[in-house]
Amino acid sequence: RAGGRERAPGDGDNKYNHGVVLFPFKGMLYAQWQSASADEDAADTQVFYSRSTDGMEWGRPIALTEKWAGGIKTSGGWWSDGDTLVAYICVWPHNAHGPKEGYTKYMTSTDGLHWAAPKPVTDTGGLPVAGIIEQDVHALPEGRLITAFHLQPGLWARPFYTDSPLGVTGWVAGAMQNLPTSGSMSREIEPGWFYRKDGAIVMVFRDQHSTFKKLASVSRDGGSGWTTPALIDTPDSRAKQSAGNLPDGTAFMVNNPSGNKNRFPLVITLSRDGFVFDKAFLLRSGGQELQPMRYPGKYKRAGYSYPKSVVWGDYLYVSYATNKEDVELTRLPIAGLLYK
């Protein structure tokens, strides 16, 4: 873990914290997460953020959203064109008589402190995208942004792309056939993605059918068309994950490769070309390395949940929620990850 001041939640603090996403903006590193007094997706859920000049010492959390009587709002991640910081907010209205579903709004700031009113993320026709954004927006080398939305009705994962540098308009759905499943949620959800040496994009998904392996879909045309997701021989914990590329193109995946529901250890796996992943490093382990959960809460569990990653300076930063309680990060010197 990165050194610096650590503070555990006290009796008067929010004891549920999850969905941690990092992003650099104008010389500072920003962290965004959802937080509640005790339980996951509780009525008092809010989105908070903090920022740091060095990734080690962090400012007091600031609320991005207020409690909402109409449902809840959760962390949707970040993007920036260099001048403006975008905070995505996932909006989940109460839906007592239908499937769990939602949509995405965004807020913008030029200084990281003062924020414009939320607006809907829109497609090429200017219409709101009717889905929940995945917290893994990043760019291809030529600038195109790629992520996924979980579309209504329900939550059906679909790759999306936009050529808008700010990432709030012009989103286009890629063509991908979801695998057969029952219910109101796709089998494949919560993906990350990386690009291969041959230029193809690989999106890797959590598999809700509990194979405890990842699913993968490939695009060879910049995100317009995608193969039907297929199981790959990569152990997983059926949880949110992260993927991307280092500055030299090295592909990486970050997840909990436990092969069961345990969200430990936390591991980064690397590939020179995006085809064969043949090098891995342990970021966090279980046992004595994993601090005990201090407070009970609905859906809280031991481990390093929902890792997301970003390159800032000479480091790859990986954020996660330990025990869905502590907002934490691990940073890795990029030089130590590269192939020689």
Stockholm file with secondary structure:
# STOCKHOLM 1.0

chainA/1-340         RAGGRERAPGDGDNKYNHGVVLFPFKGMLYAQWQSASADEDAADTQVFYSRSTDGMEWGRPIALTEKWAGGIKTSGGWWSDGDTLVAYICVWPHNAHGPKEGYTKYMTSTDGLHWAAPKPVTDTGGLPVAGIIEQDVHALPEGRLITAFHLQPGLWARPFYTDSPLGVTGWVAGAMQNLPTSGSMSREIEPGWFYRKDGAIVMVFRDQHSTFKKLASVSRDGGSGWTTPALIDTPDSRAKQSAGNLPDGTAFMVNNPSGNKNRFPLVITLSRDGFVFDKAFLLRSGGQELQPMRYPGKYKRAGYSYPKSVVWGDYLYVSYATNKEDVELTRLPIAGLLYK
#=GR chainA/1-340 SS CCCSCCCCCCTTSCCEEEEEEEEEETTEEEEEEEEESSSTTCTTCEEEEEEESSSSSCCCCEESSCCCTTEEEEEEEEEECSSSEEEEEEEEECCTTSCCCCEEEEEEESSSSSCCCCEECBBTTSCBCCEEECSCCEECTTSCEEEEEEETTTBEEEEEEECCTTSSSCBEECBCCCCCCCSSBCSEEEEEEEECTTSCEEEEEEETTCCSEEEEEEESSSSSBCCCCEEEEEECCSSCCEEEECTTCCEEEEECCCSSSCBCCEEEEEESSSSCCCEEEEEECSGGGSCCCCSCCTTCCSBEEEEEEEEETTEEEEEEEETTTEEEEEEEEGGGTSCC
#=GC SS_cons         CCCSCCCCCCTTSCCEEEEEEEEEETTEEEEEEEEESSSTTCTTCEEEEEEESSSSSCCCCEESSCCCTTEEEEEEEEEECSSSEEEEEEEEECCTTSCCCCEEEEEEESSSSSCCCCEECBBTTSCBCCEEECSCCEECTTSCEEEEEEETTTBEEEEEEECCTTSSSCBEECBCCCCCCCSSBCSEEEEEEEECTTSCEEEEEEETTCCSEEEEEEESSSSSBCCCCEEEEEECCSSCCEEEECTTCCEEEEECCCSSSCBCCEEEEEESSSSCCCEEEEEECSGGGSCCCCSCCTTCCSBEEEEEEEEETTEEEEEEEETTTEEEEEEEEGGGTSCC
//
